[in-house]
């Protein structure tokens, strides 16, 4: 799979943490994944960064369904199928939005063909120049925040608690402690799979894009995540939220969320615009006009 697209990053993190960084798509990206601290089995998440030309990139987080057979195989199959579909679309100069939708459908069919009852979430964010768009199946989430912490994009988890938060019936913090937080209503690998397509969001220089599995979103409050990722180097932001999530997973004092789970995230930071110095000669002060 690594030979399909130049610069492709796929993180497995099956039994030990995996972290990679790159300059891609007009910005910098750091990706990370590791298995839950209480697991003897492999990490069921798969993470990918897929270049799409010099100023575009596709970011992917897939979380194999816990409690179902072969969750890892499902997430890896989904990502591999999407990468293959995008590689073909790139050679045929297909529009990226069409390529993503076709690729997700192909990934859904590939997971269904496993015929072992497995399924996976899939969250995708495309970045083309200054425009970002999210595609979501399941409860992994995507955020876009500005340097001052303003939320420009927040996807909705496809779950009873996610929809309750969106409708205003449940507070974000209360949702982290809800008994049904673990329930998910939309999976890739099922006949009922549906794709939640977000509106295009215009990025400004130094805006931050985050994709994360529920290993992060179920253990760290949204305001904490935003405060850590909105500024500073992307690698430092990843280190900070990972350490906080790990701490929460290992502690259970009842006051903060604590849900051990596989932990995966991607942080992408849009590169600042570099302006060229003007070569024109300005008029001298006091010169006649």
Secondary structure in CASP SS format (residue, H / E / C, confidence):
PFRMAT SS
TARGET T0000
AUTHOR 0000-0000-0000
METHOD secondary structure of the structure
MODEL  1
X C 1.00
X C 1.00
X C 1.00
X C 1.00
X C 1.00
X C 1.00
X C 1.00
X C 1.00
X E 1.00
X E 1.00
X E 1.00
X C 1.00
X C 1.00
X C 1.00
X C 1.00
X C 1.00
X C 1.00
X E 1.00
X E 1.00
X E 1.00
X E 1.00
X E 1.00
X E 1.00
X E 1.00
X C 1.00
X C 1.00
X E 1.00
X E 1.00
X E 1.00
X E 1.00
X E 1.00
X E 1.00
X E 1.00
X E 1.00
X C 1.00
X C 1.00
X C 1.00
X C 1.00
X C 1.00
X C 1.00
X C 1.00
X C 1.00
X C 1.00
X C 1.00
X E 1.00
X E 1.00
X E 1.00
X E 1.00
X E 1.00
X E 1.00
X E 1.00
X C 1.00
X C 1.00
X C 1.00
X C 1.00
X E 1.00
X E 1.00
X E 1.00
X E 1.00
X E 1.00
X E 1.00
X E 1.00
X E 1.00
X E 1.00
X C 1.00
X C 1.00
X C 1.00
X C 1.00
X C 1.00
X C 1.00
X H 1.00
X H 1.00
X H 1.00
X H 1.00
X H 1.00
X H 1.00
X H 1.00
X H 1.00
X H 1.00
X H 1.00
X H 1.00
X H 1.00
X H 1.00
X H 1.00
X H 1.00
X H 1.00
X H 1.00
X H 1.00
X H 1.00
X H 1.00
X H 1.00
X C 1.00
X C 1.00
X C 1.00
X C 1.00
X H 1.00
X H 1.00
X H 1.00
X H 1.00
X H 1.00
X H 1.00
X H 1.00
X H 1.00
X H 1.00
X H 1.00
X H 1.00
X H 1.00
X H 1.00
X H 1.00
X H 1.00
X H 1.00
X H 1.00
X H 1.00
X C 1.00
X C 1.00
X C 1.00
X C 1.00
X C 1.00
X C 1.00
X E 1.00
X E 1.00
X E 1.00
X E 1.00
X E 1.00
X E 1.00
X E 1.00
X E 1.00
X E 1.00
X C 1.00
X C 1.00
X E 1.00
X E 1.00
X E 1.00
X E 1.00
X E 1.00
X E 1.00
X E 1.00
X C 1.00
X C 1.00
X C 1.00
X E 1.00
X E 1.00
X E 1.00
X E 1.00
X E 1.00
X C 1.00
X C 1.00
X C 1.00
X C 1.00
X C 1.00
X E 1.00
X E 1.00
X E 1.00
X E 1.00
X C 1.00
X C 1.00
X C 1.00
X C 1.00
X C 1.00
X H 1.00
X H 1.00
X H 1.00
X H 1.00
X H 1.00
X H 1.00
X H 1.00
X H 1.00
X C 1.00
X C 1.00
X C 1.00
X C 1.00
X H 1.00
X H 1.00
X H 1.00
X H 1.00
X H 1.00
X C 1.00
X C 1.00
X C 1.00
X C 1.00
X C 1.00
X C 1.00
X C 1.00
X C 1.00
X C 1.00
X C 1.00
X C 1.00
X E 1.00
X C 1.00
X C 1.00
X C 1.00
X C 1.00
X C 1.00
X C 1.00
X C 1.00
X E 1.00
X E 1.00
X C 1.00
X C 1.00
X C 1.00
X E 1.00
X E 1.00
X C 1.00
X C 1.00
X C 1.00
X C 1.00
X C 1.00
X E 1.00
X E 1.00
X E 1.00
X E 1.00
X E 1.00
X C 1.00
X H 1.00
X H 1.00
X H 1.00
X H 1.00
X C 1.00
X C 1.00
X C 1.00
X C 1.00
X H 1.00
X H 1.00
X H 1.00
X H 1.00
X H 1.00
X H 1.00
X H 1.00
X H 1.00
X C 1.00
X C 1.00
X C 1.00
X C 1.00
X H 1.00
X H 1.00
X H 1.00
X H 1.00
X H 1.00
X H 1.00
X H 1.00
X H 1.00
X H 1.00
X H 1.00
X H 1.00
X H 1.00
X H 1.00
X H 1.00
X H 1.00
X H 1.00
X H 1.00
X C 1.00
X C 1.00
X C 1.00
X C 1.00
X C 1.00
X C 1.00
X C 1.00
X C 1.00
X C 1.00
X C 1.00
X C 1.00
X C 1.00
X E 1.00
X E 1.00
X E 1.00
X E 1.00
X E 1.00
X E 1.00
X E 1.00
X E 1.00
X C 1.00
X C 1.00
X C 1.00
X C 1.00
X C 1.00
X C 1.00
X C 1.00
X C 1.00
X C 1.00
X C 1.00
X C 1.00
X C 1.00
X C 1.00
X C 1.00
X C 1.00
X C 1.00
X C 1.00
X C 1.00
X C 1.00
END
